[in-house]
Amino acid sequence: MTSAAPTARAGFPWLLSLLALAALIVLLGLGTWQVQRLAWKENLIATIDARLAMQPVPLDQALASGKSVAEQEYVPVTVEGVFRHESERHFFATHEGATGYFVYTPLQRDKGDWVFVNRGFVPFELKEPSKRAAGQVSGRVTVTGLLRAALAERPSSMVPDNDPAKNIFYWKDIRAMADTAGLPPNPEILGLFIDADKTPNPGGWPVGGVTLIDLPNNHLQYAITWYGIAAGLVGVYIAWMLRWRRGVASPRT
């Protein structure tokens, strides 16, 4: 004979439901976080674009603005002084498919302080300044470029250690660059860099205008992915609950 008594499956699956709810909250939270990151990234890109479109201002004017260098990253500036080419530092880099170095040369301003200028890219074979003597401009110069903040520490454990003894830097440690540049005793080093613009150097080297501004903006894709997984979880849970209810409603033979 048949019995109307429910099977052992009649007890509501509270644990599974709570786990599903917790997972849903996490997924929705991740999606919402990516939406917030999207707004932040779009604002950052718009801010940088606006700065790049600005007319260059004297470096001292930028420094006297009351804003930190980080708050003025990529602002075009001009600076005047004299290069000390024998003290240039070499930063390992690639440019337009070629591998070589960015040449960071200390520039002494009229005030007596120093600022490192990224004059641009040279390939490996032109690392030695004697091979590009035409570009070692002498006398007073005016440089136009982008204001760049100095790094407080190595950006990642994946970045190799600098090799000051060989004058090869993998991250811009401004203190190590200054300490190994052979500058006069107790130099006053500005805690910033300037990336020179594309104005050609005599002889064609270094090649200026090498600032790479690449800000990936995949947050919308990530948000859709997390929300999609959340929707999939809800669908699976509903399908499972319908199957569970059918099993509970089925009489035992």
N, C-alpha and C positions, 0 to 999 in steps of 0.2 A: 504494500500500500504506500501511497505518497504521504509526505509530511510537509506541513507549511512552515516548520521551524527554520529560521535562517541558518545559513552555514557559518563556520568560524570566520568567514570573510566579512560578516556583518559589522564588526567593530570598525568605527571610522578611523582611517589611517592618519592619525594626527601627526605622527613623526614625519612621515613622508610629506605631508602637506606643509608642515613647518619648514622643512628643508627646502621645499620648492619655493615657499614664500621668501625665505632668506636669500636664496639664489636670485630670485626675481628682483629683490631690493638692491642687491649688489650690481646686477646687470643694468638696472635703470640708473643707479648712481654713476656707474662708469659712463653710460651714454650721456647723462646730464653733464658730467665733468668735461667730456669732450666737446659738448656744445659751448660750455663756458670757455674752454681753451680756444675754440674756434673764434669766438668774439674777441678774446685777448690777442690772438695771432693776427686777425684782420686789422685790429687797431694798431698793433705794432708795425705791420707792413705799411699801413697808411701813414704812420708817423715817420718812418724812415724815408718813404717816398717824398714826403713834404720837406724833410731836412735836406735831402739830396737836391731838391729844386731850389733851395735857398741860394742867395748870392753870398760869395765868400766874405767872411769878416776877419779882421785881424785877430790873431790868436789871443792877444791880451784882452781884447774885448770879450771874447768867448769865456775866458777864465774869470773875468770880472762880472759876469752875468748873474752870479749867485747860484748857478746850477753846477752840479758836479760834472766831471767829464763823462761819466756813464750816462747822464741825462742828456748829453749832447753828442752821443755817438753818431758818427756819419755827418755831422755838421761841417760844411766846407769852411776852411779857414786859410789865411795866408800867414806866413812867417818869414822873417828876414834874418840873415846871418851868414856865417861862413862854415862850409863843410870841413870836417876833419876826415878826409878820405882814408887815411892810414888806419883809422879806428873803426872802419865799417865792420858790421857783424852780419853773418850770413844765416838766413832762416830757410830751412829745407822746404821747397814748395814745388808745385806744378802750375803751369800756365799755358793754356791753349794746347794741351796735349804734350807739352815738353816738360822735362824735369830739370830742376836746377835750384836756384836760390833767390829769395828776395833780399835785396841789399839794404840793410838798415845802417844809415850813416848819421853819426852825431853832428848836429848843427849848433854852433855856438851863436847865441843871440847877443845883441848889443849890451844887454843887462849882465852878460857873463854866464848866464845859465845855459844849459844844454837841452836839446830835444832830439830824440831819435826819429829820423825821417825814413820811411820805407820808400826808397827811390824807385823801386820796381824790380823786375825779374831779369836774371841772367842765367843762361844754361850752364851746365856743369863745366864745360870747357872754358867758360869765361869767368870762373870764380876768382881767379887771380886778377887784381885790379890792373896789373901791368898789361894785360891782354885787351883792355878796353880803356886805355889811357885818355882817349878823346873825351870820354864821358866824365872824367874826374874834374869837373868844372872848378875853377879857382876864383877867389875873390868873393865879394858880397853877392848873395843871390836872394831872390824872392821865390818861395815855394808856395804853391797853392795845392791843397789836398784836403783829405777828410780827417776829422778828429777821431782818434781811436783811443779807447780806454786801455790801460795796462791790466794785465792779469795778476791776481793776488797769489795764485798757485797753479800748479800743473792742472789743466782742465780735466784730465782723465788718466787713469792708470794705464790705459791703452797707448797713451802718447809716450814715445821713448824719452829717456833722459837726455838733456842737452849735453853736448860735448864741447865745452868752451875751449879746451886745449886745441881742438881742430877747427875752432870757429864754425861750428855747425850747431844750430839751435832748432829744436823741434817744437818748442813753445816759447812765447815771448816773455822770458824772465828778464824784466828790465834791469833788475839789480845785477844779475850775473852778466848781462850784456855790458852794463856800465863798468863793472869791476874788471872786466877782461879787455876793455877797449883801449887801454893805455892812455886814458885822459889825464889831464893835470891833476895834482892832488886835491882831494876834497871837492870834487865837482858838484855843482848843484844840478841835479837831473830832474827835469819835469816828469811827473808820473803819468805820461801819456805818449802816444805815438801819432805821427801824421803820415797818412798814405798819400804820396804825391800823385797828382793827376796825370793825364796822358800827354802833357807837354813833352815833346821829344827832347831827349838828351843828346848832346853832340856825339856823333858816332853811332847813335841809335841804341846805346846801352847805358844804364839799365832801361828796360821798357816800363814806363810808368802806367798808372791807372789800373793796377792789378787787384784792387779791392774786390773781393768776392762776397756778394750779398745773396745768400741762398737760404731762404727761410721756408722749408717745406710746410705746406698747409694741407695736411690730410685729415684734419680733425672731423670734418663732416663725414668722411668715409668711415672713420672709426666710430663716430656716434651712430651712424646707420647700422653698422655691424653689431654694436652692443644692443641697440634697440631691437634689431632683427632677431638676435639670439633670445632676447627676453620674450618677444612675441612667439618664437618657436617653443620656448619653455611653457608658456601659457597654453599653447595649442596641445602640446604633449600631455600636460597635466589634465586638461579638460577631457581629452580622449581617454586617458587612463581612468579618470573618475567615472566617465560614462560606462566603461567596461566593468569597473568595480561595482557600480550600482546594478548593472544587469546581472552580475554574478550573485549579488546579495538577493536580488528579487527572484532568482531562479529557484524553484522548490527542489528539495533533495528527493531523489527517488529511492 
